[in-house]
Structure formats: C-alpha cells, structure tokens
C-alpha cells in the first residue's frame, strides 16, 4: 500500500512537470495516463491487493489523482484547440451572434388566415369551438336527428368511452354554440380542424380543415348570401372569376346551394383540375333552416340568416401546386420551409 501511494505521488509530480503543447503530445499523454491500458486503469487494478481496512483511503487518493489527470487533459486540450486556455474573459461579447433560424407558417395556416381575413374585412369575427363534441352540437341541433341518412355522409369517429361524444365532422358545431349564447346579430367565421373516417390517400385524409361562416340578423336574405360570397371569390380568385350556384341539400339550410367558380387554372377552357367542365366547386351554403334557429332558442319569425362552409386543403393544394394532401401532415421540414406567404 505504502509503495503504491508513493507511486501515485511520483506520477503526480511527473504530470506537474509536463507542458503539453501539441496534439501529438496530448494524445500520448492521454494514452499513457487515461487510456484503457494506462496508468489510472492499472492503479485501479491495484485495489484488489490493498488490505480491506485501507481500501477507503486508497480509493480516495486514487480518485483525486484520476480527477487531477483528467483536469490536466481538459486544460491541455483547450490550449491545443484554441491556442490558449479558455476562461470567461476570453469570450468576445462584441462578436455578432449566430442567427436563429426563423420558422415558416404551415401552408394550411396561411390559406386559412387568407380566407378568414377576407371575411374579417366584411365585419365577420372569428369564433372557435371544441374538436371533441357531443352529438347535439355536431348533429342534433343541425337538424340531423338520430336516424337521419345524411349522418352517413360524414363518416364519424365516435369516442367509445361515451357514445354521445365524437370528433366533430364540421365546424358547424361552433355556429350552434354561438347561437345558443343568444347574442344577436351574429356575424362569424369558424375556422378549425374536422375529422371524418375516410381512407387516407393523396386526395383525402381522416382530418382536414374548414372555414364556415354564419350571419344572422333581421331581414337577411339570399341576396346577402350571394353578394357576400361573390365578394369573397373575387378577393380570393380575382375580379374576372365567374360564379354559379347549383341547388343542393344540407339538413341545416333551406334552400341550400353549392357554389362553383370558373376554373382559375384554365380560365374555364377545361383542364384536369376542373375535370374539363370549366368549373370548380368551392363551398356549400344556404339559408339557415328555421328549425336550427329554434333549436338554439332564436325566434325564426324575427330572424333569418345564411351559412356557408368550405374546405381549406383544396384551395391550398391548387394555390401551391401540391399534388398530395398527405404532405400537409407529415411535418417534413423540406416541404414546410417553402411557404412564406398566402398571397
Ligand atoms: N357543414 C357543411 C359540411 O361540412 C358545409 C356547410 C356549412 C354547408 C354551412 C352549408 C352551410 O359539409
């Protein structure tokens, strides 16, 4: 034991006398003292020869030596890497910092913001609501009672712990919640994510995004609906765009319509996007069904209103020339960093 302690002391002196300068010397030092077959390892092997009542003292001395040898190594490593030891005073605080990469907005957010901002200019406020919804707000209040066949149109995800809960299939639930508050008139747009149990492919996904709108006041007419949406498409697709309304069916609006715009890709001449019809369907709309108003405690003799709803994915695909809807949810930075502006 005494002998080993003396040895350690002499190794320490040896290190103290060293002045390692180059990378080669440093590596030699590392191998000699700290390597797998080095002195520190060898000394540790001596532990088994030390009498058990002396193990503690030996362990302490050895540990201190090991720390000392490692500290010296770090110190010399800094000197060989930087030409001088690193201390706080060596840091040049006047150097410009490394720029922090700024993220970009998701193309769906850009398109949603763009759509919402057009309606905001007409005085629509943004309203939001829950994605996990009860049957009443997603279906019942919207005139889709339990056995309504139109429920099949929206393949619903139910939450199995409670059959009354589901993932909303449209953002119309927000409109119901706003109407229930009873503060009139109402003029809102409702952006948000919605869920439908559809097979995931390049064209469809089990979740997507919508912007729906609702306007309720006295004397709101179909002419107001048309003019509002006409303003919207002109802002969105340009002044030359033509629109047409086709009669349609939604349980919560009467009358109901679907709105097409002349194809903004081919200008109406016919292409793949418009399937050679010259028209692209962009939204569903209609006058709010009196039953829906009554379901929310609004007097349908005094108030009327219109509603509309559109998807966000399709205009974003068309605008940015993206051919696969799955790219929106893959979080691939190479894809995401390309988008900077909605206009
Ligand atoms: N909620 C309908 C859908 O998701 C869209 C819509 C909203 C249609 C409002 C008419 C009026 O398909």
Boltz pocket constraint, residues with backbone or C-beta under 6 A from the ligand:
constraints:
  - pocket:
      binder: B
      contacts: [[A, 169], [A, 170], [A, 171], [A, 172], [A, 212], [A, 213], [A, 250], [A, 253], [A, 257], [A, 284], [A, 285], [A, 286], [A, 307], [A, 308], [A, 309], [A, 310]]
      max_distance: 6.0
